[in-house]
Amino acid sequence: MFGALVAAQIAWAAPEMIPLEAMDEVGHTASDFTVELREGGTFTLSEQQGKTVIISFWASWCTPCKKELPALSRLSEERKDLRFIAVNVDRDRAAAEKFLTALPEPVSSSLPIGFDNDAMALGGYSVTSMPTIFVIGKDGVTRFRKTGYSEQRGFVEILAAADGKPIPTFDNEKAAATPTPAAGKKP
């Protein structure tokens, strides 16, 4: 009886956890933010209404970001119909600047770099890993979210979402992740 009473008190006192589906931004209005730009000025998401926006959150300690940022820069030069913003989340802007300077190819001016040193922009999105990219539709609704960067796949899914096309699936990756039965054993 005493154990049940203690368990009930613990359950009552425990904080409620946020369900994973509540953290999914896709299909919801994107959280507005303003960041300072490397080139000067600011970028405010709500001012982009009527344009499809690609937001990439990145950090100086992110190894995949070293490949994603130059590739995103090239894409921003090719796709002038899309609006891009690469938001750095380092607390120290100097670390981000050092990272950008050390990239194997420079980031073009067509890819604005924003600084979110106080994590105000990041706080509106459920980002748990870098890089994370969001596609925001012309209506301000989040259309797609992708965490990580694959040189093999590039931005295929991002562009499909931006163009309103079905998001491709990569069945060969699913097959590779499925364990195969040991030789001589039936599945």
C-alpha positions in Angstrom: 0.0 0.0 0.0 2.8 2.4 1.0 4.6 1.6 -2.4 1.4 2.4 -4.3 1.0 5.7 -2.5 4.7 6.7 -3.2 4.3 5.8 -6.9 1.1 7.9 -7.1 2.9 10.9 -5.6 5.8 10.5 -7.9 3.6 10.2 -11.0 1.6 13.3 -9.9 4.8 15.4 -9.3 6.5 14.3 -12.5 6.6 16.9 -15.3 4.6 16.3 -18.4 6.7 15.5 -21.4 6.1 17.2 -24.8 4.9 14.6 -27.3 7.2 14.2 -30.3 4.4 15.0 -32.7 3.9 18.4 -31.0 7.5 19.2 -31.9 7.0 18.7 -35.6 6.9 22.0 -37.4 5.9 20.6 -40.7 2.4 21.8 -41.6 2.5 24.6 -39.1 3.2 28.3 -39.5 7.0 28.8 -39.2 8.2 30.6 -36.2 9.2 34.2 -37.0 12.7 35.4 -36.3 15.2 38.2 -37.0 18.9 37.7 -37.2 21.9 40.0 -37.9 23.5 39.4 -41.3 27.2 38.9 -41.9 27.0 41.5 -44.7 25.2 44.0 -42.5 21.5 44.5 -41.9 19.0 41.9 -40.8 16.9 39.0 -42.1 13.3 38.7 -40.8 11.4 35.6 -41.8 8.0 37.3 -41.8 9.3 39.8 -44.4 9.8 36.9 -46.9 6.0 36.3 -47.2 5.3 35.3 -50.8 8.7 33.6 -51.3 9.8 30.1 -50.6 12.6 30.2 -48.0 15.3 27.6 -47.2 16.6 28.0 -43.7 19.8 26.1 -42.7 20.8 26.1 -39.0 24.5 25.3 -38.6 27.4 25.6 -36.2 31.2 25.9 -36.3 31.6 22.5 -34.5 29.4 20.7 -37.1 31.5 18.5 -39.4 28.8 18.0 -42.0 28.3 21.7 -42.2 31.7 22.0 -43.8 30.3 20.3 -46.9 26.7 21.5 -46.6 27.4 25.3 -46.6 29.5 25.4 -49.8 26.9 23.2 -51.5 24.1 25.3 -50.2 26.0 28.4 -51.5 26.2 26.9 -55.0 22.4 26.0 -54.9 21.6 29.6 -53.9 23.4 30.8 -57.0 21.4 28.4 -59.2 18.0 28.9 -57.7 17.3 32.6 -57.6 13.6 31.9 -57.3 14.2 30.7 -53.7 15.3 32.8 -50.7 18.1 31.3 -48.6 19.4 32.0 -45.1 22.2 30.1 -43.3 21.7 30.7 -39.5 24.8 30.2 -37.3 23.9 29.2 -33.8 27.4 29.6 -32.1 27.4 31.8 -29.0 30.7 33.2 -30.2 30.5 34.9 -33.6 34.3 34.7 -34.0 34.1 30.9 -34.0 31.7 31.1 -36.9 33.8 33.6 -38.8 36.9 31.4 -38.4 34.8 28.4 -39.6 33.6 30.3 -42.7 37.2 31.5 -43.5 38.5 27.9 -43.3 35.9 26.4 -45.7 37.4 24.8 -48.9 35.4 27.2 -51.0 34.0 30.5 -50.0 30.3 31.1 -49.4 28.9 33.4 -52.1 27.0 36.5 -51.3 23.8 34.8 -52.7 23.8 32.8 -49.4 23.2 35.2 -46.6 24.8 34.2 -43.3 22.8 35.1 -40.2 24.0 35.0 -36.6 21.8 33.7 -33.8 24.2 34.0 -30.9 21.5 34.2 -28.3 19.5 31.2 -29.8 16.4 33.3 -30.2 15.7 32.0 -33.8 16.8 28.5 -32.9 14.3 28.5 -30.0 11.4 28.6 -32.4 12.4 25.3 -34.0 13.0 21.9 -32.5 16.5 21.6 -33.8 18.5 18.9 -32.0 21.3 18.3 -34.5 23.3 20.3 -37.0 22.8 21.0 -39.8 19.0 21.1 -40.0 17.2 22.6 -43.0 13.7 23.8 -43.2 11.6 24.6 -46.3 9.1 27.4 -45.6 6.4 27.8 -48.2 5.3 31.1 -49.8 2.4 31.1 -47.3 4.8 30.9 -44.3 4.0 27.3 -43.5 6.8 24.8 -42.9 6.8 22.3 -45.8 9.8 20.1 -45.0 12.5 19.5 -42.4 15.7 17.6 -42.8 18.5 17.0 -40.3 22.0 16.1 -41.5 23.6 16.4 -44.9 24.4 13.7 -47.5 26.7 14.5 -50.4 25.2 11.6 -52.2 21.6 12.9 -52.0 22.5 16.6 -51.9 19.4 18.7 -51.7 17.0 16.4 -53.7 14.4 16.3 -50.9 14.7 20.1 -50.2 14.2 21.0 -53.8 11.2 18.6 -54.2 9.6 20.3 -51.1 10.4 23.8 -52.4 8.9 23.0 -55.8 5.8 21.4 -54.4 6.7 17.9 -55.7 6.5 14.6 -53.8 9.5 14.0 -51.5 11.6 11.1 -52.9 12.3 8.1 -50.8 15.5 6.3 -50.8 14.5 2.6 -50.7 18.1 1.4 -51.2 19.0 3.0 -47.9 16.1 1.3 -46.1 17.1 -2.0 -47.6 20.7 -1.5 -46.5 19.5 -0.8 -42.9 17.3 -4.0 -42.8 19.3 -6.9 -41.3 19.5 -9.9 -43.6 19.0 -13.4 -42.2 22.1 -15.4 -41.5 23.1 -17.9 -44.2 21.0 -21.1 -44.1 18.4 -19.6 -41.8 14.9 -18.6 -42.9 13.7 -15.1 -42.2 
